[in-house]
Amino acid sequence: MAWRVPALRPGMLVLGSAIVTACGGGGSAVPTADSVMKPADHRAPIVRPIPDAVNSAYSYTTRISVEASDPDGDSLVLGVRVEDTAIAGATMDPVSNEVIIEPRAPGRTRITVTASDGEDIGQTSFFFEVGEVTRAAEIAAVADGSQAIIVANPGSEPVDFVLTHNGFRGFQSDGEIVAFVRDMPAETPGEPFERKLWRFVRDNVYHLEFLDPAPWRMSPTVLINSMGFGLCSSVAAAYARLARTAGYPARIWALTGHVVPEVQIGGDWQMYDPDLAVYYHRRDGGIAGVGDLADEGLVTAPTDPLFPPETNPAYDPSIAAIYASVADNDLWPVLLDLPDGLSGRVTLPPGSTLSYQGRWTEPPIAHGDGDVARPVEQFEQAALTLAPGWTGTLQLPWVAWDVMGTGTVTIGGIPYTIGSGALRERLQASDGAVGSLDLVASSGPVTVVFLLNPLRYEVRATNVVELTGWNVWRLEVSAADLPPQQRAGGPFPAALRKPVPGS
């Protein structure tokens, strides 16, 4: 910025490489070309401090008003500079006196605002952070399965985000689930973590046979975010893993035709069954463990039961016999070593859309006793449709079930033709979750279909959709009609939900 040199007036100081003082007798001094003149009592401009700021979830730029004044009444010129221009850029709007900040990449940088009166500069600095912010949208829809929520990325840059639907967040790790459970409102006075965890798993997984018994399908981020159904071993494994993540000793018991978790609290082993949605009390009022339940009366003549014993199968003599036949009760450590799950984080490449909930494939096949196969009646899916011609690596937040369209993908370096049986078999195989795929060629739109927990992603008459990421301002959220063949099953059947005490 250039400095202006004012005309010499009485009482002014001369600053520069040469200093000439006024002579006696009323003579005047002439400043050199590289000097600046200012009054002896000249004061610098004042810029009001600006608090630290973050990027916006709703617009590309962030605008911050600047308040500056000059004690001497001089006119001011405002300026701005950014310490790390890879994180953000900034300009000054001379009309509104606002700093306009453009986010460029996640990170934190210092921004300095200056005010110059031509002789002195006043300034203030603040930090601007480009990070995770949440964009919320309230979306009206028809709640009969005929409409889906649509999240679109019409821009030219990819957007990755965490989806929260009607208060249910897509979890990225076991630790996030544990934190969520700890923060759940207490249902009973002083409700401990182990009970909160029991009802969290109970309410988010309905009882149904396996697609297959692969341990990765029991990982909490897979079971809770994506699958939404499983047998007693599924929920026992998830409960034990989450309890261990929270710092509690936990183990799993294989009983006679049933599997349950135990958690150690204050030296006592306590059994919380998320599958039968029950736990039992000892005669002294404590929570019973598997060993305590060898006393059949704790089941058939319970102390402080959660449900009326005459109406709930959890108090049936057949359940009591499962615990009483202690000879075949075995610890099952294999389910304590579950593999890590999927990320739960959605990536939308440029021009892509995410639609949920709907049904884009035939029902998955579940396998019951004796390997009897039957279609899963209550399932839901999400579809991520990529723009024609897009290629690149796609991270998969949920269990991928199929890829539709024309082209080629690679998984683990192995190429597959889109739409082929070999690709479906690879995605649906039991040897491990597919966390990413590479789309190497396509001649039209390509759609990746995921399994989505039907308990948690219901489309209601009013839906609150929250998108958390650093550039979610790029996204558009709406509801749209589904073709008849893609329509979801409507509201989740109450009969499939597990019983809740007092309901």
C-alpha positions, 0 to 999 in steps of 0.5 A: 500500500502506498503512503501519501505524503501530506503538506508540511504544517506547523507542529508536524514531525518529519519521519524518514531517511532524512529528518529536517527540523524547522528553523528559528525565525519562522522558516519552514523545512522541506521533507525528503521524497522518502519521508512521511509527515505526521502531526506530533499527536497523530493517532493510528486507526482503530479496528474492533477485534473480530472473534474467531469464525468458521465456514458456513454450512449454507453458503460458499462464502462467510461474510464478516463485518469490519468496524474501524475508526480513525481518532483524527477523522481521516478517511480509511482504506481497509485491507485483508490478508490470509496467512495460509491461502491453501485453507482460505482466501479473503477479499474486502468488500469496499461498499459493505466493509465486509471480509468475504472468506472463501473456504478452500480446504480443511484447516485453520489459518490466521486472517488479519484485517487492516485499516490505513489512514495513509500514514498509520495502520491499525489491525486486528487478527482472528482465526478462521477454521474450515471444518465440519459444520452441519446443514439441516433441512426439514423435508416434507414427504409422503410417508407410505414408501412412495417417496425418497429423500434425495441428496444431490451434489450439482457442483463440480467438486466432491462432497463427503459428509455424515448423514443424520436422518431424524436424529439418527446419525451414521456412525463412523466408529464404535467410539462414536456409538459409545459416545452417543449411548452415553449421551442418551437421556436416562430412561430410569433414575440414574440409568447406567451405561450398560442399560442404555447400551442394552436398549440402544442395541435392542431398538436398532436391530430387529430379529431375523435370520442371517444373510450369512454368519460372517463376523463382519456383519456383526460389527456395530457400524455395519449392524446398526448403520446398514443391516438392521437385522440379525439373530441373537449372536449378532446383537450379543457380539455388537453389545459386547464389542461396544461395552469393551470399547467403553472400557468394560470387561465383556464376554459372550455365552453360547447357551442351548440355542441362544447367545447372550452377552455379559458385562462386568460391573463392579466385579459382578457379571450382568446379563443384558439380552438385546435379542429377547429385550430382557434382563433379570434380577437376582433375589437381592435386586441386582442384575442377574448374570448367566451363572445366577440364572441357573436358578430357573425361578429367576426367569419363571418367577421373576423379581421386579420383571420388566414385562408381565410374565404371563404375556412375555415369552422371556419368562417361559420355562423353555427360556429358563431351561436354556440357562439351567442346562449349564453343562452346555453353556460355553463362552464364545470368544470368537465373537469378541474379535470382530473386524472393523466395520464400514465408515458410515461416511457418504461421498457424493462425487460431482453430479451424483445423487443419493436416494433413500429409502427405496428398493432397487434390487430383489430382496436379500435371502436370509438363512434360518435353521437347517439352511432354509432360505427365505426372502427378507421381507422388511428391508430398505436400500439407498441408491447412489447414482453417479454422473455419466462418465465419472470415474474414480475411487468411491468410498462405501459407507454401508453394505454395498449390495449391487452395482447397476449400469454399464462399465467396469469396476475394480475391487482390490485390484480385480476387475468386474463387469458392472451388472455381472453375477460375479460382481454381485457375488463379490459384494455379497460374499461373506469373507469381508466388507467391501469398503471402496471400489474403483469405477474405471470405465462407464458409458452411462449413469452407474448406481451403487445400491446399499442395504440401509437399516429400515428401523432408522431411515424411515421416511416420515411426513416430516423429516429432519435431514442433517449433513455434516461435512466441511463443504455441505453448502454444495448439497441440495436436499429434497423429496421425490416420487419413486417409480412403483418398482422402487418403492419402500415398504412403508412404515416399519411394522410395529410387530417386528419391533422389540418390546419396550417396558411400559409400552 
